[in-house]
């Protein structure tokens, strides 16, 4: 399984469902600025809000061993 940055995942899934950032913000209950920050990879975001965004696509954050990510990157 390939790991991706959360922002990349959110952006890809949002687009796959044909949602604009504005539409996604509305249906997820998140602010537009938060959605933009998340997709742009802002390094410090509230985890509860990140999980709120991920929940829209049936996912949540969880621990991933650094070794596993490095092994996949080659």
Steps between C-alpha positions, in 0.01 A plus 500: 500500500644836401488774762411851387492829675163564658449817299565314175255229603227751590548693177493185286191359672321835489563534129402136436160588646473815290508739796655844502684612812199718585256210462722269702532757777121531518418128503778415745424787737854635468608851413623575150831633633556174688431292188744713302767475772452123519532446126803727482680298768506752784723332762290580807129424494251384763479122489129496583435713191731283287303194611175682426620548142626142468175361643319629191694239301479216752848552647668628817857579598712236666860416579721387215849373570761724337684188387192386304475832317873504418485139376221592258688805372796278415 
